[in-house]
Amino acid sequence: MTERIADAITGVSPNHDAGSTPAAPGRTAPADGTAVGGPALEYRPGRWIANWDAENKAQWESLGRGIARRNLNWSIFAEFLGFVVWQLWSIVVVQLPSAGFRFSTNEIFWLISMPSLVGATLRIPYTFMVPRFGGRNWTIVSALLLLIPSTGLALCVGNPGTPFGVMLLVAALAGFGGGNFASSMANITFFYPAREKGWALGLNAAGGNLGAAVAQLAVPIAVTLLAAGAVNLPVAGLMWIPLILLAAFGAWKYMDNLTSAKGDVAGSLAAVKEPHLWIMALLYIGTFGSFIGFAGVFPKLIKDYFPTFSSIGVGTVALSLAFLGPLVGSLARPFGGRMADRLGGARMTVTAFAAMAVITLTMVWTLPLANFWLFLTLFLALFTASGFGNGATYRMIPVIFALHSRAARSGASTVATQRLASSALGLISAIGAYGGFVIPQVLNASNTASGSYTPAFYGFVAAYLVMLAVCWACYLRPAARHGKGHV
């Protein structure tokens, strides 16, 4: 009985011991029905699993679901920490003046945006790391890489004499956290059958996105806790090191590599030639790019517009309400995907862009009222709309490539179009993440040129309307119900 309880907690099958290789090389799983329609699972040294077939219902129901869930749980935890590290500089920069740093507004925006630039770029090679090294192995490596920017941040912010160039380099290293999303999503997609893949990937993405919210909640509290009215900025990096080590240990002990996880460079090259990839990448910059971009600048905007609300004292600690933005955006993402399943991704994406444009305009027009709570409410609505759009846009991609890609129109098989869609998802997620760099830089340029962020917000409204028109013209206007659902 105690063994069953332990198995339920860890998700480890009795046939797959968590602390060692489950079976000797070449030994197969017992004939318990998992081999129906295909060979039984074979456990190899280094926690490699051969003969994995999530579409084999007998294998899935007997052993596969538990193994997949266990890998998903640790993948979410590792990706969550990746988002935490990715967003650390956006929180720390607003505390730099009180710690004795004297950086210009332009330099502050570069510290905010550099992690997104590097993280978006790393998403492309990270997509191919899982097939090359194994999902478990790469999760260990990618988690341990987070120790570098975390430790580097602690060292830099502890010395007000740290040159800006060094600070910028360490901020760039935080991009390791942004790359984790691509490898994590690529890994989990191999574990789940098509009928459950959307929900699993949605949980994985939402769990990761929540890292931005938790970081923005926890860091201001931690750096002021027992600091006697000052700030202890090195804690912002050091506090995550035990959790990073735990994630790496958990991946080593409980996760698995799949021999069936194969790279698809050819599929990526084919996807790049598809016009739909670039259209969807534009739309994803508008949805996810807005989410991650505004998550990065929200603490800075609150401090610039409403400095008295930048840090709210609660006892001996300081609290920033900026965490509410990425929190509601993360929670809205699964609902965007679910509504897209019911009503069509294109329709929900158009709705999201319309809402984002209206909310942004309303926020700009009400700024003269100098009402913080109205500003906060409207920005939370903007985060909600962008998160909703994330889920809806992401859901569109496999349907579009299955029905409207050049490969689909030329009569390619379902397997071929699925490979194309899988490659497109990775590339689109990478391109969309560049929004995290673009939004802070546009705001910085606007402030430098005019002394105000307002022109930048009008530019965002115009961009949302253009993206709305593109989505409507390309997918909603000609849309009709297909056998696989609305686009």
KAGI-V333566 format. One record per backbone hydrogen bond with DSSP energy under -1.0 kcal/mol. NH is the residue of the N-H (numbers start at 0). CO is the residue of the C=O. If there is no record, write none. Layout:
nh={NH & NH}
co={CO & CO}
This chain:
nh={4 & 5 & 6 & 7 & 8 & 9 & 10 & 15 & 26 & 28 & 31 & 35 & 37 & 41 & 43 & 47 & 48 & 49 & 55 & 59 & 60 & 61 & 62 & 63 & 64 & 66 & 67 & 68 & 69 & 70 & 71 & 72 & 73 & 74 & 75 & 76 & 77 & 78 & 79 & 80 & 81 & 82 & 83 & 84 & 85 & 86 & 91 & 92 & 94 & 99 & 100 & 107 & 108 & 109 & 110 & 111 & 112 & 113 & 116 & 117 & 118 & 119 & 120 & 121 & 122 & 123 & 125 & 126 & 127 & 128 & 131 & 132 & 133 & 137 & 138 & 139 & 140 & 141 & 142 & 143 & 144 & 145 & 146 & 147 & 149 & 150 & 151 & 152 & 153 & 154 & 155 & 156 & 158 & 161 & 166 & 167 & 168 & 169 & 170 & 171 & 172 & 174 & 175 & 176 & 178 & 179 & 182 & 183 & 184 & 185 & 186 & 187 & 188 & 189 & 190 & 191 & 195 & 196 & 199 & 200 & 201 & 202 & 203 & 204 & 205 & 206 & 207 & 208 & 209 & 210 & 211 & 213 & 214 & 215 & 216 & 217 & 218 & 221 & 222 & 224 & 226 & 229 & 231 & 234 & 235 & 236 & 237 & 238 & 239 & 240 & 243 & 244 & 245 & 246 & 247 & 248 & 249 & 250 & 251 & 252 & 253 & 254 & 256 & 258 & 260 & 261 & 267 & 268 & 269 & 270 & 271 & 273 & 276 & 278 & 279 & 280 & 281 & 282 & 283 & 284 & 285 & 286 & 287 & 288 & 290 & 291 & 292 & 293 & 294 & 295 & 296 & 297 & 300 & 301 & 302 & 303 & 304 & 305 & 308 & 309 & 311 & 313 & 316 & 318 & 323 & 324 & 326 & 327 & 328 & 329 & 330 & 331 & 335 & 336 & 337 & 338 & 339 & 340 & 341 & 342 & 343 & 347 & 348 & 349 & 350 & 351 & 352 & 353 & 354 & 355 & 356 & 357 & 358 & 359 & 360 & 361 & 362 & 363 & 364 & 365 & 368 & 369 & 374 & 375 & 376 & 377 & 378 & 379 & 380 & 381 & 382 & 383 & 384 & 385 & 386 & 387 & 388 & 389 & 390 & 391 & 392 & 393 & 394 & 395 & 399 & 400 & 401 & 402 & 403 & 408 & 409 & 410 & 411 & 416 & 417 & 418 & 419 & 420 & 421 & 422 & 423 & 424 & 425 & 426 & 427 & 428 & 429 & 430 & 431 & 432 & 433 & 434 & 435 & 436 & 437 & 438 & 440 & 441 & 442 & 443 & 444 & 445 & 446 & 447 & 448 & 449 & 450 & 456 & 457 & 458 & 459 & 460 & 461 & 462 & 463 & 464 & 465 & 466 & 467 & 468 & 469 & 470 & 471 & 472 & 473 & 474 & 475 & 476 & 484}
co={0 & 1 & 2 & 3 & 4 & 5 & 6 & 12 & 23 & 40 & 29 & 32 & 34 & 49 & 47 & 43 & 256 & 41 & 52 & 55 & 56 & 57 & 58 & 58 & 59 & 62 & 63 & 64 & 65 & 66 & 67 & 68 & 69 & 70 & 71 & 72 & 73 & 74 & 75 & 76 & 77 & 78 & 79 & 80 & 81 & 82 & 87 & 88 & 91 & 96 & 95 & 103 & 104 & 105 & 106 & 107 & 108 & 109 & 112 & 113 & 114 & 115 & 116 & 117 & 118 & 120 & 121 & 122 & 124 & 125 & 127 & 128 & 129 & 133 & 134 & 135 & 136 & 137 & 138 & 139 & 140 & 142 & 143 & 144 & 145 & 146 & 147 & 148 & 149 & 150 & 151 & 152 & 155 & 158 & 162 & 163 & 164 & 165 & 166 & 167 & 168 & 171 & 172 & 173 & 174 & 175 & 178 & 179 & 180 & 181 & 182 & 183 & 184 & 186 & 187 & 187 & 192 & 192 & 195 & 196 & 197 & 198 & 199 & 200 & 201 & 202 & 203 & 204 & 205 & 207 & 208 & 209 & 210 & 211 & 212 & 213 & 214 & 217 & 218 & 220 & 223 & 226 & 222 & 231 & 232 & 233 & 233 & 234 & 236 & 237 & 239 & 240 & 241 & 242 & 243 & 244 & 245 & 246 & 247 & 248 & 249 & 250 & 46 & 48 & 257 & 259 & 263 & 264 & 265 & 266 & 267 & 270 & 273 & 274 & 275 & 276 & 277 & 278 & 279 & 280 & 281 & 282 & 283 & 283 & 286 & 287 & 288 & 289 & 290 & 291 & 292 & 293 & 296 & 297 & 298 & 299 & 300 & 301 & 305 & 306 & 318 & 316 & 313 & 311 & 320 & 321 & 322 & 323 & 324 & 325 & 326 & 327 & 331 & 332 & 333 & 334 & 335 & 336 & 337 & 338 & 339 & 343 & 344 & 345 & 346 & 347 & 348 & 349 & 350 & 351 & 352 & 353 & 354 & 355 & 356 & 357 & 358 & 359 & 360 & 361 & 365 & 366 & 370 & 371 & 372 & 373 & 374 & 375 & 376 & 377 & 378 & 379 & 380 & 381 & 382 & 383 & 384 & 385 & 386 & 387 & 388 & 389 & 390 & 391 & 395 & 396 & 397 & 398 & 399 & 404 & 405 & 407 & 406 & 412 & 413 & 414 & 415 & 416 & 417 & 418 & 419 & 420 & 421 & 422 & 423 & 424 & 425 & 426 & 427 & 428 & 430 & 431 & 432 & 433 & 433 & 434 & 436 & 437 & 438 & 439 & 440 & 441 & 442 & 443 & 444 & 445 & 446 & 452 & 453 & 454 & 455 & 456 & 457 & 458 & 459 & 460 & 461 & 462 & 463 & 464 & 465 & 466 & 467 & 468 & 469 & 470 & 470 & 471 & 481}
